[in-house]
Amino acid sequence: MRQFVDDRNDPWVALVAREDGGDYKGAFYLVMRRAGDGGGDSVALTDVRWNSTRTAERTLATMSGVELRRRLRSALGRSGVPAPAS
């Protein structure tokens, strides 16, 4: 799990989710959720995948804030989740 802020300084959390299925390859994917939202608005980036939680967590730990914000903007644009109010 990794906390970051979006372009409006609103807090978000990037975390790893697992897709159920028989194949472990690419079973883990990126999810971004508004911090303190209790699981409310979240967006899944199912095109960002890993084979293990270890690899996923290591990748999240090394991603820059700029990269996380870029991926969040992309995910919000594709998902239809409303952007936070100004």
C-alpha positions, 0 to 999 in steps of 0.5 A: 500500500502506498499513500500519495496526493493527487493534483488537488492535494487530495489523499489517495492510496494505491494498493494491490488487489488479487483477481480470483482464478486458477492462473497466478500469472498477472493475478495481482493488479493496481487499485487506487482509492480515496484515502479515508473513504472507507472503500468508497470511490476506487478505480482498478487499473487492471492493465497494471499487473504483477505475478506476486504481491512481493513484486507489486509492493516493491513496484509501488514503493519505487513509483514516483508521486508523478507516476502515481498521479498520472496513472490516477488521472488515466484511471479516473478518465476511463472509469467515470469516477467523478474527480474530487471537487475543487 
